[in-house]
């Protein structure tokens, strides 16, 4: 069954690299008009250059300024039309022993992944921003770290746990507005972030980490496919759900 999303418009955070970039490109190939955000204007332009079609936009934004998202989305909706979906792909990794934890290491993690969820959800409650003729989909990235404890991952795990809790309550609150809210719980995906996390690990440690995923490490496409599904009408009756895409990590 072919998937036609030519009447969809999706706002994406973290669109300058990794999963956000790959999802933007994949959606554009299905006819979606995308608007992407990220900190690097140069990398955002590279993403747009790889997108099919020309009804796309980008906004350079540091998510420390997440409260500006509703206004940015309002301006972009005026240009391209109300949004049918939002994909919050942005985030920062954090490996930090608790004895080194301090606000300067905690806040950036929450600023990039948790606080924007609320600003994005708030934006979608505005009639000028969200398409009113269909169920709008808000999808946010999460992680197996929200469900499985790991040494040095308390900050990162807490941020993903907060996202999971928010998704459930936002799904209840926004359902009367015809807005669906879901997350993707990802295992280890081979991205630039994954490289940074594993760069200081020995080969034995990396192999042990890989074996914990029954199907090995995942690819960006594994997450892109899940994101496209949750942003499409194919998932129209799904909300308040955490879609686990982890190669079997949480089974063990």
N, C-alpha and C positions, 0 to 999 in steps of 0.2 A: 504494500500500500504506500503510495507516494504521499508525502506530507507537504501541503501547500500552506505557507504562513504569510502569504503576500499582503494580507490586510493587518498584519501585526507590526507593532512598534515596541521595541524593547530598550530599556535603559540599563546599562551595564557599568558597574564599578570594577576597577581593576582591569580595564580593557586594554592597557598598554603592554601586557605580557601574559604568559602562561595560560591558565584556564580561561580568564576573561577574554583575552585576545582570540583564542581558538574558538570560543563560543560565539563571539561577535561575527567572525568570518563564516562559521557554519550556519548561523542564522541568516546572514545575508544571502547565502546560497539557496536558502529556502524562500527568499523573497521578503524577508523581514527588514524593516528600516531600523537601524540601530543608532543609539547615541551612547558613546562611551566616555568614561572618565578615568583619569589617572594623573600622576604627578608630572610625567614627562610629556610635554607637547610633541616632541620629536617622535617618541615611540607611539603616541596616539595616532599621529599622522601615518606612521608605518602600518598600523592596524587598519585604518580606514582605506589605505591604498590597496590592501589585500582583500577588502570586502567587495562583493559583487554588487553592481548597481551604484547609484549616486545619491540616494536619499538617506544619507548618513551624516551624523554630526559627532563632534567631540568637544569636551570641556576639560581643560587642565585644572585639576583640583587636588589639594591635599585634604584627606579625609579628617584631619584634625579640625577642619572647618565644616564638619558634617551638617551643621545646622543650616548651611546655605543650600543644601540639597533641594528642599521644596521649591525655593525660588528658581534655582537652576533648571529643575524639571519643568516648572511652569513656563519658563522662557523657551525651552526646547520643544515642549508640547505645542506651543504657539506656532513654531516653525514647521514641525513634522506631523502634528496631530497628537491627540491623547494617547498615552501609553497603554498597551495591552499587557505588558509584563515588565518586571524588574528582576535583574540577576545581580545579586551582591556577591561578587567574586573576590573582592579585595581582601587583603589580610596580611599579617606579618607573622613569621615564625618566632618562637621564643623558647630557647633552652637555657634555663637559669636556675641554679640551685637556690633553695629558699633562703640560705644565709646571705645571698647576694641580692635578693629581691628588694627593690625600692620603687617608689612611685615613678621615677624616671624610666624604669624598665617595664613597669606594668601599664602605664597610661597609653603608650603608643600602640600596644597590642589591642587594647579595648577601643581606642580611637579609630583604628583601622577596620575592625571587624564587628564589634558589638554596637557601639553608639550609632553608626550609620543605619543599622536595621530600623531603629525607631524613627529616624528622620525620613527614611524611604517609605516606611509604612504611613507616617503622617502625611507625606506628600500624596500618596495614593488616595487619601480620603478627600482630596480636593477635586471637584467636578471638572475643572479645567485641565487636570493632569491625567486622570485615569479615564479610560474609555468606558462609557456608561452602558454600551450596548452589548456587553459580554462580561464573562467572569475574568477579572484581571488576576494575573499570577505574580506573586512575590516569592522568589526563590533565593535562598541564601546558602552559602557554603558553610559546612560544619566539618567535623573531624571525628575519627574514632577516639581521639583524645578526650572527647566529651564523655565517653563511656568506659574507658580503660585507663587506669592509672599508670603513669610512667615517670621514672626518675628525672627530675629537672624540668618537668613539663607542667608544673602546677599553674603557672600564669596562663599558658596557652590553653590548658585543659579547662580552666575556669572560664576563659572567654568563650570557648565553644559550648560549654555547659550552659552558660547564660543565653547563648543563641538558641539552644534547644528548648529551654524553658520559655523564651520569648515567642518562639514560633507557635507553640501550643496555645498560648493565651491570645496572641494576635489573630490566630485562625478563628478563635471563638468570637473575638471582638469585631473582626472585619467581615465575617461571613454575611451579616445582614446588608453590607455594602457591596456584596457580590465580588469580594476579593478573597482569593485563595492564598494561603501562606504555607510553604513547605521548605525543608532543608535537604541538603545532600551531605550525608555523613561519609566522608572520603577516607580511605586508607592511604597508604604511601603511593603517591602519584609522581612519576618521573618528570619533574619540572625544575626550573631554576631554583625554586625554594627547596626542593628535595636535595638538590646538589649541595646547597649551602648547609643543610642539616647534616648530611652524611660526609661532608668533606674532611672532617677530622676523625672519622671512624676508621678502624682497621678493616681490612677485607673480610676477616672472620666475623666482625661485628655486623657488617653490612649483610653478609650472607645469612647470619642468624636473624636479622631483622626481616630479610626477604622471606625466609622460611616461615615466619609467623603469618605471612599472607599465603593462604593455601594455593592461590593461583599466581603467586609472584607479585611484583610491583605492578601497579596499574599505569596506563597511559593517559595522556590528556584527553584523548578521544573517549575513554570510558566515562569521564565526567561530562564531557560535552554532550554525549548522547543522553545522559540522564537530565541535564539541564534543558536541552531542547524538548524532551518529553514533558517535563514539568511546566514549561512555558507554553506548550502547545495545547490545543483543544483536546488532544488525546488523553490528557489527565484532568479533564474538566470536573470530575467528581472526586478529586483528591485534595484534601486540605488538612493541615495540622499534622502532617506526616514527615518523618525523617527517612528518606530513601537511602539505605545503606549501600554504598558502592565501594567495597573494601577488599575484594579478592578473598573473602573468607576470614579476614583478620579477627573479627569479633566472635567467630564460631569456636575458637580454641580457648 
